[in-house]
Amino acid sequence: MSDADATTARPLGDLDPCGSRQAGRRSGVTLTDAGPVVGLADGRVRAYGDDGRRWTADGAGSAVTLVPFDDADGVLVGERSARGGIRLLADGAERWRHDAADVLGGPTKDTRFFLPMVVDAAVVGDTAYVAARRYERRAGGSASEASGGSSDAATSDGDRHFESAVYALAADGSVRWRYDADASVISVAPLDGGVAVAYNRCPGAHDDGVVVLDGDGAERWSWDPTDGAGATTDRRVGDVATLDGDVVAASHADYRGYRLAAGSVRWRVDLGRPTARGGDRVYAYPTHVHATGAGAVFLTGNSFPQEGRATDARHPDEQSAAGHAPDGTERWRAPVGGFAHEIATDGRRLLVPVAQHFRDRDPAVHGWRLFDVADGTVAAGDCDGVVTAAALDGDRRAVVEEPVAYHDDGTVRGRYALRTP
């Protein structure tokens, strides 16, 4: 019996299984004082307590970003949907909403990849910082969802174009300010009365991987990993966190981790740098970072060859976690095993949901990993399906399992369920 089988499992209904490759998030989960709240692939949101389901709210698209806001049972929900809904639910009732599509535009193609998406949200006091983006292809070309890279990679011909917005929202739903860019926003992290914002792809006029905004939305400082490096990629940053007033960034441009003080580099560490393996030169993107006063943990994703997309080689540090002291010194490394769509954090701990390893397609990696920033692995659990979303609050944990069927196997493993290991 797996660790996941020994935990509380709440079935979430039917869901088409995931494939071998990652095609982006379609579920979300958070923890409120009253219990877990899960966002479903069909847009519904369900809240649970000790005695079972407390309430259900309808929605559209997929409810992928959830964070407690306003009161003990208030949850800010962000959708991947035609309207890119940003809404506050309390006791199952919608108090207010904004549609990101009103700012970003609607989908230009009828596929999930092109839907406006609320990619991240963070709450400090009575302010929620919410990041939303929309993707399209221009000058011909069509996007492919079968990339196997970061959850929103694309590989086809044509010019990528993004629209994004970062909102500062009050608890009553009013917009305090909004920051727009023609780049792919990917994460936000509150910082000293403002917010640090990470941009993943920058094919347009916006050319900074990190922008720090003040409490009124004005730019405080910015930084780009390609500055002075002679790089031509439009890749920039995969995630940001904050550490004692500084920003810690996971760079997709050069596969390194950085600690930044007011836009200046304090240190940098190698994470998934290109290396020769099995006849190919392969790299791995740093996909996530979490930081506290105890240090920083970086996660890496899948191996990719510098030429083409297919490879039998594996980067030695692919799909792993690396813990660093506040001065950048590496303390520990540990395997993750599969792709992590997101991470959940609380203080010095981070909970990593582990989905498929799309190249090796090994069901044994499905599950979750719990790490301490300073000490490394704390606990781990396995799951029949892939784990795609996670929430962490002290000793409480919640993860979402989704069924998966690999293309060269066909067996459906796992089910759609909320688990509280």
Secondary structure, 3 states (H helix, E strand, C coil): CCCHHHCEEEECCCCCCECCCCCCCCCEEEEECCEEEEECCCCCEEEEECCEEEEEECCCCEEEEEEECCCCCEEEEEEECCCCEEEEEECCEEEEEEECHHHHCCCCCCCHHHCCEEEEEEEECCEEEEEEEEEEEECCCCCCCCCCCCCCCCCCCCEEEEEEEEEEEECCCCEEEEEEECCCEEEEEEECCEEEEEECECCCCCCCCEEEECCCCCEEEEECCCCCCCCCCCECEEEEEEECCEEEEEECCCCEEEEEECCEEEEEEECCCCEEECCEEEEEEEEEEEEECCEEEEEEEEEEECCCCCCCCCCCCCCEEEEECCCCCEEEEEECCCCCCCCEEECCEEEEEECCCCCCCCHHHCEEEEEECCCEEEEEEECCCEEEEEEEECCEEEEEEECEECCCCCCEECCCEEEEC
